[in-house]
Amino acid sequence: MTHPAPNLVHVADELSRQLGRLADHLAQLPPHEATQVITRVVDPADGVLGSFTHLVATSSVFAKNQAERGTLPAEVWLALGRAANELDAIGGDLEEHRETLHRLSTRPRAQAAKPASPAPLVVRRRR
C-alpha cells in the first residue's frame, strides 16, 4: 500500500511555525544549549541553513523551467537564483566558525559556565 503524499503547502507552513518556535526558544536557552542548537542550525550537511539553501536552489531550478515556458517572469527565477547564491555564501562565511561552534557545543557544561574573555563586537573581515 502506498502512502498518500503530504500536502506540501501544509508542510511548508508547519516548517515555518517550527522555525519560529525554535527562534523563540533559542532566545531563552542557557548559552551552552543555545550553542548546541546554533551548531546544528548552521551545519552545512544536516542543518537548517543547508537544507533551506537547497530548497531555495531547487525552487530556482523550478522557476527557471517555468520562466523558459513563459509561465513565470524571468525576474522570479533570477531573484531565487540570487537568494540561493547569497545563502550559499552565508553558509561559506559560517563554515569558518563551524569548528569553534562544535567545540563549544560539545565541551562539558561545567566548562561552558566559565565566563569567556571579552571580545570586540566588531571584527574587520579580510577580503
C-alpha positions as a LaTeX table, in Angstrom:
\begin{tabular}{lrrr}
\hline
Residue & $x$ (\AA) & $y$ (\AA) & $z$ (\AA) \\
\hline
Met1 & 0.00 & 0.00 & 0.00 \\
Thr2 & 1.39 & 3.40 & $-0.91$ \\
His3 & 1.35 & 6.30 & 1.50 \\
Pro4 & $-0.59$ & 9.36 & 0.45 \\
Ala5 & 1.61 & 12.31 & $-0.41$ \\
Pro6 & 1.54 & 15.01 & 2.27 \\
Asn7 & 0.06 & 18.35 & 1.39 \\
Leu8 & 3.35 & 20.17 & 0.88 \\
Val9 & 1.83 & 23.60 & 1.41 \\
His10 & 0.92 & 22.44 & 4.93 \\
Val11 & 4.44 & 21.02 & 5.36 \\
Ala12 & 5.91 & 24.41 & 4.40 \\
Asp13 & 3.56 & 26.20 & 6.81 \\
Glu14 & 4.47 & 23.80 & 9.62 \\
Leu15 & 8.20 & 24.23 & 8.94 \\
Ser16 & 7.76 & 27.98 & 9.18 \\
Arg17 & 5.91 & 27.66 & 12.51 \\
Gln18 & 8.56 & 25.28 & 13.87 \\
Leu19 & 11.38 & 27.65 & 12.89 \\
Gly20 & 9.57 & 30.48 & 14.65 \\
Arg21 & 9.25 & 28.35 & 17.78 \\
Leu22 & 12.90 & 27.39 & 17.58 \\
Ala23 & 13.92 & 31.05 & 17.38 \\
Asp24 & 11.67 & 31.95 & 20.33 \\
His25 & 13.11 & 29.15 & 22.47 \\
Leu26 & 16.69 & 29.83 & 21.39 \\
Ala27 & 16.48 & 33.32 & 22.86 \\
Gln28 & 15.68 & 31.80 & 26.26 \\
Leu29 & 18.14 & 28.89 & 26.35 \\
Pro30 & 21.24 & 28.83 & 28.54 \\
Pro31 & 24.37 & 29.64 & 26.48 \\
His32 & 25.58 & 26.04 & 26.31 \\
Glu33 & 22.27 & 24.74 & 24.96 \\
Ala34 & 21.87 & 27.70 & 22.61 \\
Thr35 & 25.31 & 26.97 & 21.16 \\
Gln36 & 24.29 & 23.34 & 20.57 \\
Val37 & 21.19 & 24.46 & 18.68 \\
Ile38 & 23.08 & 27.06 & 16.64 \\
Thr39 & 25.72 & 24.47 & 15.75 \\
Arg40 & 23.01 & 22.22 & 14.33 \\
Val41 & 21.23 & 25.05 & 12.54 \\
Val42 & 24.35 & 26.12 & 10.62 \\
Asp43 & 25.63 & 22.60 & 9.89 \\
Pro44 & 26.14 & 22.60 & 6.10 \\
Ala45 & 25.28 & 18.92 & 5.65 \\
Asp46 & 22.37 & 18.35 & 8.03 \\
Gly47 & 21.50 & 21.80 & 9.33 \\
Val48 & 18.59 & 24.13 & 8.74 \\
Leu49 & 20.66 & 26.59 & 6.73 \\
Gly50 & 21.96 & 23.93 & 4.36 \\
Ser51 & 18.50 & 22.44 & 3.91 \\
Phe52 & 16.96 & 25.85 & 3.32 \\
Thr53 & 19.67 & 26.75 & 0.82 \\
His54 & 18.96 & 23.51 & $-1.02$ \\
Leu55 & 15.22 & 24.28 & $-1.01$ \\
Val56 & 15.77 & 27.76 & $-2.46$ \\
Ala57 & 18.19 & 26.41 & $-5.09$ \\
Thr58 & 15.63 & 23.76 & $-6.06$ \\
Ser59 & 12.98 & 26.47 & $-6.25$ \\
Ser60 & 15.28 & 28.43 & $-8.56$ \\
Val61 & 15.58 & 25.46 & $-10.93$ \\
Phe62 & 11.80 & 25.11 & $-10.95$ \\
Ala63 & 11.38 & 28.84 & $-11.60$ \\
Lys64 & 13.93 & 28.69 & $-14.43$ \\
Asn65 & 11.96 & 25.92 & $-16.13$ \\
Gln66 & 8.73 & 27.85 & $-15.69$ \\
Ala67 & 10.31 & 31.08 & $-16.95$ \\
Glu68 & 11.52 & 29.27 & $-20.06$ \\
Arg69 & 7.93 & 28.16 & $-20.67$ \\
Gly70 & 6.62 & 31.67 & $-20.11$ \\
Thr71 & 4.56 & 30.80 & $-17.03$ \\
Leu72 & 6.74 & 32.79 & $-14.60$ \\
Pro73 & 8.56 & 36.05 & $-15.15$ \\
Ala74 & 12.32 & 35.61 & $-15.55$ \\
Glu75 & 12.78 & 38.04 & $-12.65$ \\
Val76 & 11.36 & 35.41 & $-10.27$ \\
Trp77 & 13.95 & 32.89 & $-11.41$ \\
Leu78 & 16.75 & 35.46 & $-11.16$ \\
Ala79 & 15.67 & 36.52 & $-7.66$ \\
Leu80 & 15.55 & 32.92 & $-6.45$ \\
Gly81 & 18.94 & 32.24 & $-8.02$ \\
Arg82 & 20.43 & 35.28 & $-6.27$ \\
Ala83 & 18.88 & 34.20 & $-2.99$ \\
Ala84 & 20.33 & 30.69 & $-3.33$ \\
Asn85 & 23.75 & 32.14 & $-4.13$ \\
Glu86 & 23.61 & 34.51 & $-1.16$ \\
Leu87 & 22.54 & 31.75 & 1.20 \\
Asp88 & 25.38 & 29.59 & $-0.08$ \\
Ala89 & 27.81 & 32.45 & 0.54 \\
Ile90 & 26.45 & 32.92 & 4.05 \\
Gly91 & 26.96 & 29.21 & 4.67 \\
Gly92 & 30.54 & 29.60 & 3.46 \\
Asp93 & 31.11 & 32.52 & 5.82 \\
Leu94 & 29.76 & 30.48 & 8.73 \\
Glu95 & 31.84 & 27.44 & 7.76 \\
Glu96 & 34.98 & 29.13 & 9.08 \\
His97 & 33.34 & 29.22 & 12.54 \\
Arg98 & 31.93 & 25.71 & 12.46 \\
Glu99 & 34.76 & 24.10 & 14.43 \\
Thr100 & 34.55 & 26.75 & 17.15 \\
Leu101 & 30.80 & 26.26 & 17.50 \\
His102 & 31.22 & 22.49 & 17.53 \\
Arg103 & 33.95 & 22.67 & 20.18 \\
Leu104 & 31.86 & 24.98 & 22.39 \\
Ser105 & 28.72 & 22.88 & 22.00 \\
Thr106 & 30.43 & 19.62 & 22.98 \\
Arg107 & 32.50 & 20.67 & 25.96 \\
Pro108 & 31.26 & 19.73 & 29.42 \\
Arg109 & 28.67 & 22.02 & 30.98 \\
Ala110 & 30.95 & 22.96 & 33.89 \\
Gln111 & 33.49 & 24.32 & 31.43 \\
Ala112 & 30.81 & 26.13 & 29.49 \\
Ala113 & 29.74 & 28.01 & 32.63 \\
Lys114 & 33.11 & 29.75 & 32.95 \\
Pro115 & 32.96 & 33.31 & 31.65 \\
Ala116 & 34.78 & 33.84 & 28.40 \\
Ser117 & 37.19 & 36.68 & 27.92 \\
Pro118 & 35.53 & 39.71 & 26.34 \\
Ala119 & 35.84 & 40.02 & 22.59 \\
Pro120 & 35.40 & 43.05 & 20.37 \\
Leu121 & 31.92 & 43.16 & 18.88 \\
Val122 & 33.14 & 44.44 & 15.54 \\
Val123 & 35.74 & 42.46 & 13.68 \\
Arg124 & 37.00 & 43.57 & 10.31 \\
Arg125 & 36.95 & 40.84 & 7.72 \\
Arg126 & 39.80 & 40.39 & 5.31 \\
Arg127 & 38.77 & 40.08 & 1.73 \\
\hline
\end{tabular}
